[in-house]
Amino acid sequence: MNNIRLVVVGLTSHHTKHIFALKSNTTINVVGVCDIDSRAAKEISEKFSNVPCYSDFRGAISSLKPDVVFISLPHDQYFKVVKFALENNIHIFKEKPFARDLEEAKKIAELFKKSSNKMMIVSQRRFHKTYVEAKHLLNSLGQVKFVFATYCFNKPTSGWRKNKQKSGGGVIIDAGYHFIDLLLYYFGLPEVVKCKLLKLSDDPLCETEDYAKIEFQYPHREIIQLILNRLSETKKEEIVIYGELGKLVVTKNEIELDLFDSGISKKITIETDDFTEAYRQQYLSFFTSLSAKHPVCPSVKEGILNSLVIEACYLSANKNASLVNIKDLIVLKGVNL
């Protein structure tokens, strides 16, 4: 599918990488931008040869009739745009999360059952060189036994992200969504989930969690522990994977592989561009899928599974870190996979 007509809905300051990735893809033709902030819309419009600006997504979609809409909005605004886009036979590329909660995820899934259109959620780590290479090396470890993942940074929350109803939650459903998506992509759906949450901020208006300690348990006794912290003193992004045959340590720009019995030890350093190329590769994958028969990855089903695990995290935390069985939750919530 060439000369793909795309409208951007929702523009924020951190999307410079998205804009660069869009501009570098020759199959895409950005035909309009939409944001309630007219100044922001005009600024982005100028980067795409002064394409039309809109303040209402319905007007932009109805007037421009794009092939794809790229959506980046506060979490409580996503559903109505997704619904309108599908009603108008438009493909969707949107920022995470898949949905604010499991009930909203089920509604989105129902919309797609009635549509032939495709949707991809921004999951740039799946397309980042380091994490792609790490996935290829997993088989060399044999049976995985234990995984310890950490995603810590310092970015105090503000605006709508403080509001539980608007955001759906804190560090788990926002930045943490990327790591949950990556871990499920590597290791599949866990059998049991356990979670503890903490609010570290002293802001009385903030309703959402800053810290989460999550545990995924698998049928063959594999255990994944994930630490998320958006108010950490130090920035850290790392996955340490222990298998029967060796150990794999993955950071954003480096992989260390140690195979115990063979004595093989190697370090792979990968030059990174802070996800700009990963964004570009994900766009390419999505736009190629529009004219090909291969499925979108991550798929709508994977989005539902991510939402299911996130729901289990919050449910566990609300019950004093009790164990939540995923199969039981599927039945309880009426999730159709």
C-alpha positions as CSV (number, residue, x, y, z in Angstrom):
1,M,0.0,0.0,0.0
2,N,1.7,3.1,-1.2
3,N,1.1,6.8,-0.6
4,I,-0.8,6.1,2.6
5,R,-2.9,9.1,3.7
6,L,-2.4,9.7,7.4
7,V,-4.0,12.1,9.9
8,V,-2.3,12.7,13.3
9,V,-4.7,13.2,16.2
10,G,-3.2,14.5,19.4
11,L,0.2,16.1,19.5
12,T,2.6,16.5,22.5
13,S,6.1,17.6,22.9
14,H,7.6,14.1,23.2
15,H,6.6,13.0,19.8
16,T,9.6,14.4,17.9
17,K,10.7,10.8,17.3
18,H,7.3,9.9,15.9
19,I,7.4,12.9,13.5
20,F,10.9,12.0,12.3
21,A,9.9,8.4,11.7
22,L,6.8,9.5,9.8
23,K,8.7,12.0,7.6
24,S,11.4,9.4,6.8
25,N,8.9,6.8,5.6
26,T,8.3,7.5,1.9
27,T,5.1,5.5,1.7
28,I,3.3,7.9,4.1
29,N,1.6,11.1,3.2
30,V,0.6,13.1,6.3
31,V,-2.5,15.0,5.1
32,G,-3.6,16.7,8.3
33,V,-3.1,17.2,12.0
34,C,-5.6,17.6,14.8
35,D,-5.2,18.9,18.4
36,I,-7.2,21.1,20.7
37,D,-4.1,23.3,21.1
38,S,-4.1,25.2,17.8
39,R,-0.6,26.5,18.3
40,A,0.8,22.9,18.7
41,A,-1.2,21.8,15.7
42,K,0.2,24.6,13.5
43,E,3.7,23.9,14.7
44,I,3.5,20.2,13.7
45,S,1.6,21.2,10.5
46,E,4.6,23.2,9.4
47,K,6.8,20.1,9.6
48,F,4.6,18.5,7.0
49,S,4.4,21.3,4.4
50,N,1.6,23.2,6.2
51,V,-1.1,20.5,5.9
52,P,-4.5,21.4,7.2
53,C,-5.0,21.8,11.0
54,Y,-8.1,20.8,12.9
55,S,-9.3,21.1,16.5
56,D,-12.0,18.3,16.2
57,F,-11.0,14.8,15.2
58,R,-14.4,14.1,13.6
59,G,-14.0,17.0,11.3
60,A,-10.4,16.0,10.4
61,I,-11.4,12.4,9.6
62,S,-14.6,13.3,7.7
63,S,-13.0,16.0,5.6
64,L,-9.6,14.3,4.8
65,K,-10.8,10.7,4.6
66,P,-7.4,9.2,5.5
67,D,-6.3,5.6,5.2
68,V,-4.8,5.7,8.7
69,V,-5.2,7.8,11.8
70,F,-2.3,8.1,14.3
71,I,-3.7,8.7,17.8
72,S,-1.8,10.1,20.8
73,L,-4.2,11.4,23.5
74,P,-5.0,11.3,27.2
75,H,-6.1,7.7,27.9
76,D,-9.7,8.6,28.5
77,Q,-10.0,10.1,25.0
78,Y,-8.9,7.1,23.0
79,F,-12.1,5.0,22.8
80,K,-14.2,7.6,21.0
81,V,-11.6,8.2,18.4
82,V,-11.0,4.5,17.8
83,K,-14.8,4.0,17.5
84,F,-15.2,6.8,15.0
85,A,-12.2,5.8,12.9
86,L,-13.5,2.2,12.6
87,E,-17.0,3.5,11.7
88,N,-15.4,5.3,8.9
89,N,-13.3,2.4,7.7
90,I,-9.9,3.8,8.8
91,H,-6.9,1.8,10.1
92,I,-5.5,2.9,13.5
93,F,-2.0,3.3,14.8
94,K,-2.2,4.5,18.4
95,E,-0.1,5.1,21.5
96,K,-0.3,2.8,24.5
97,P,-2.1,1.6,26.4
98,F,-4.5,-0.6,24.5
99,A,-7.3,0.5,26.9
100,R,-7.7,2.1,30.3
101,D,-9.1,-1.1,31.8
102,L,-10.3,-4.6,30.8
103,E,-13.9,-3.5,30.2
104,E,-12.8,-0.9,27.7
105,A,-10.5,-3.4,26.1
106,K,-13.4,-5.8,25.6
107,K,-15.4,-3.0,23.9
108,I,-12.5,-2.2,21.5
109,A,-12.2,-5.9,20.7
110,E,-16.0,-6.1,19.9
111,L,-15.6,-3.1,17.5
112,F,-12.8,-5.0,15.6
113,K,-14.9,-8.1,15.3
114,K,-17.3,-6.0,13.1
115,S,-14.5,-4.4,11.1
116,S,-11.9,-5.5,8.5
117,N,-9.6,-2.7,9.6
118,K,-6.3,-3.1,11.5
119,M,-4.8,-1.5,14.6
120,M,-1.4,-1.5,16.1
121,I,-0.4,-0.1,19.5
122,V,3.0,1.7,19.8
123,S,5.3,-1.0,21.3
124,Q,8.7,0.2,20.1
125,R,10.7,-2.2,22.2
126,R,9.5,-5.0,20.1
127,F,11.3,-3.3,17.2
128,H,14.4,-2.0,19.0
129,K,17.6,-3.7,17.8
130,T,18.7,-4.8,21.3
131,Y,15.4,-6.4,22.3
132,V,15.0,-8.0,18.9
133,E,18.5,-9.6,19.2
134,A,17.7,-10.6,22.8
135,K,14.6,-12.5,21.7
136,H,16.7,-14.4,19.2
137,L,19.1,-15.5,21.9
138,L,16.5,-16.8,24.4
139,N,16.6,-20.4,23.0
140,S,20.3,-20.6,23.8
141,L,19.4,-20.4,27.5
142,G,17.3,-23.6,27.5
143,Q,14.3,-23.6,29.9
144,V,14.0,-20.2,31.5
145,K,13.8,-20.3,35.3
146,F,13.8,-16.8,36.6
147,V,13.6,-13.3,35.1
148,F,14.2,-10.0,36.9
149,A,13.2,-6.9,35.0
150,T,13.6,-3.3,36.1
151,Y,12.3,-0.1,34.5
152,C,13.0,3.0,36.7
153,F,13.1,6.6,35.8
154,N,12.4,10.0,37.3
155,K,9.4,11.7,35.8
156,P,6.9,13.2,38.3
157,T,3.4,12.8,37.0
158,S,1.3,15.8,36.0
159,G,-2.0,16.8,34.5
160,W,-4.5,14.1,33.6
161,R,-2.0,11.3,34.6
162,K,-2.7,12.1,38.2
163,N,-6.4,11.3,37.7
164,K,-7.2,7.6,38.1
165,Q,-10.4,7.8,36.0
166,K,-8.7,9.6,33.1
167,S,-5.5,7.6,33.1
168,G,-6.6,4.2,34.2
169,G,-3.7,4.0,36.6
170,G,-0.1,5.1,37.1
171,V,3.2,3.6,36.3
172,I,1.8,0.2,35.4
173,I,-0.6,1.2,32.6
174,D,1.5,4.2,31.4
175,A,5.3,3.7,30.9
176,G,5.1,0.2,32.5
177,Y,2.9,-0.9,29.6
178,H,5.9,-1.2,27.4
179,F,7.7,-3.6,29.7
180,I,4.6,-5.7,30.4
181,D,4.1,-5.9,26.6
182,L,7.7,-6.9,26.0
183,L,7.7,-9.6,28.8
184,L,4.5,-11.2,27.5
185,Y,6.0,-11.0,23.9
186,Y,9.0,-13.0,25.2
187,F,7.5,-15.4,27.6
188,G,3.7,-15.5,27.0
189,L,0.7,-15.2,29.3
190,P,1.5,-16.0,33.0
191,E,-0.6,-18.4,35.0
192,V,-0.7,-16.3,38.2
193,V,-0.1,-12.6,38.9
194,K,0.9,-10.9,42.1
195,C,1.4,-7.1,42.6
196,K,2.1,-4.5,45.2
197,L,1.7,-0.8,44.6
198,L,3.1,2.3,46.3
199,K,2.4,6.0,46.0
200,L,5.7,7.8,46.5
201,S,4.7,11.3,45.6
202,D,3.6,13.7,48.3
203,D,1.2,15.4,45.9
204,P,-2.3,15.2,47.5
205,L,-3.9,15.5,44.0
206,C,-2.1,12.5,42.6
207,E,-4.4,9.4,42.7
208,T,-2.1,7.0,40.8
209,E,0.8,4.7,41.7
210,D,4.4,5.6,41.3
211,Y,5.9,2.2,42.1
212,A,4.9,-1.4,41.4
213,K,6.5,-4.7,42.3
214,I,4.9,-7.4,40.0
215,E,5.4,-11.1,39.9
216,F,4.4,-13.4,37.1
217,Q,4.3,-17.1,37.7
218,Y,4.2,-19.7,34.9
219,P,3.1,-23.4,34.8
220,H,6.6,-24.8,34.8
221,R,7.7,-22.8,37.9
222,E,9.3,-20.0,35.9
223,I,9.0,-16.7,37.7
224,I,9.3,-13.1,36.4
225,Q,9.7,-10.2,38.8
226,L,9.2,-6.7,37.4
227,I,10.0,-3.5,39.3
228,L,8.5,-0.2,37.9
229,N,9.3,3.1,39.5
230,R,8.6,6.6,37.9
231,L,10.2,8.5,40.8
232,S,13.5,6.7,41.0
233,E,16.7,8.5,41.9
234,T,18.5,6.6,39.1
235,K,17.4,5.6,35.6
236,K,17.5,1.9,34.9
237,E,16.2,-0.3,32.1
238,E,17.3,-3.9,32.3
239,I,16.1,-7.5,32.0
240,V,18.2,-10.4,33.5
241,I,17.1,-13.8,32.3
242,Y,18.3,-17.0,34.0
243,G,17.9,-20.3,32.1
244,E,19.1,-23.9,32.6
245,L,22.0,-23.3,30.3
246,G,23.0,-19.7,30.9
247,K,22.2,-16.1,31.7
248,L,21.2,-13.2,29.5
249,V,21.5,-9.5,30.6
250,V,19.7,-7.0,28.4
251,T,19.9,-3.2,28.6
252,K,18.8,-0.7,26.0
253,N,22.2,-0.8,24.2
254,E,23.9,-3.9,25.4
255,I,23.5,-7.7,25.7
256,E,25.6,-10.0,27.8
257,L,25.3,-13.7,27.3
258,D,27.0,-16.3,29.5
259,L,26.5,-20.0,28.8
260,F,27.5,-22.0,31.9
261,D,28.7,-25.4,30.7
262,S,30.3,-24.3,27.4
263,G,32.2,-21.4,29.0
264,I,30.9,-19.1,26.2
265,S,30.7,-15.5,27.3
266,K,30.0,-12.6,24.9
267,K,29.0,-9.0,25.0
268,I,27.0,-7.4,22.2
269,T,27.0,-3.6,22.1
270,I,24.3,-2.1,19.8
271,E,24.4,1.5,18.9
272,T,21.0,3.0,19.6
273,D,19.2,6.2,18.5
274,D,16.9,6.4,21.5
275,F,14.1,4.5,19.7
276,T,13.7,6.7,16.6
277,E,14.7,3.8,14.3
278,A,12.5,1.4,16.4
279,Y,9.5,3.7,15.7
280,R,10.4,3.8,12.0
281,Q,10.5,0.0,11.9
282,Q,7.2,-0.4,13.7
283,Y,5.6,2.1,11.3
284,L,7.0,0.1,8.4
285,S,5.7,-3.2,9.8
286,F,2.2,-1.7,10.2
287,F,2.0,0.0,6.9
288,T,3.3,-3.1,5.1
289,S,0.6,-5.2,6.8
290,L,-2.1,-3.0,5.3
291,S,-1.5,-4.4,1.8
292,A,-0.2,-7.8,2.9
293,K,-1.9,-10.8,4.4
294,H,0.4,-11.1,7.4
295,P,-1.1,-10.1,10.8
296,V,-0.3,-7.0,12.7
297,C,2.1,-7.5,15.6
298,P,1.3,-6.6,18.3
299,S,-2.3,-7.6,17.5
300,V,-5.6,-6.6,19.0
301,K,-5.6,-10.0,20.8
302,E,-2.2,-9.2,22.3
303,G,-3.6,-5.8,23.4
304,I,-6.4,-7.6,25.2
305,L,-3.9,-9.9,26.9
306,N,-1.9,-7.0,28.1
307,S,-5.0,-5.4,29.5
308,L,-5.9,-8.7,31.2
309,V,-2.5,-8.9,32.9
310,I,-2.7,-5.2,33.9
311,E,-6.2,-5.8,35.3
312,A,-4.8,-8.7,37.3
313,C,-2.0,-6.5,38.7
314,Y,-4.4,-3.9,40.0
315,L,-6.8,-6.5,41.4
316,S,-4.0,-8.2,43.2
317,A,-2.8,-4.9,44.7
318,N,-6.3,-4.1,45.8
319,K,-6.4,-7.4,47.7
320,N,-3.1,-7.0,49.6
321,A,-0.9,-8.6,46.9
322,S,-3.0,-11.7,46.8
323,L,-2.5,-14.2,43.9
324,V,-4.7,-13.7,40.9
325,N,-5.2,-16.6,38.5
326,I,-5.4,-15.5,34.9
327,K,-7.7,-18.3,33.8
328,D,-10.1,-17.5,36.6
329,L,-10.0,-13.8,35.7
330,I,-10.8,-14.6,32.1
331,V,-13.9,-16.4,33.2
332,L,-14.9,-13.9,35.8
333,K,-14.6,-10.9,33.4
334,G,-16.1,-12.7,30.4
335,V,-13.1,-12.2,28.2
336,N,-13.4,-13.8,24.8
337,L,-10.0,-14.7,23.3
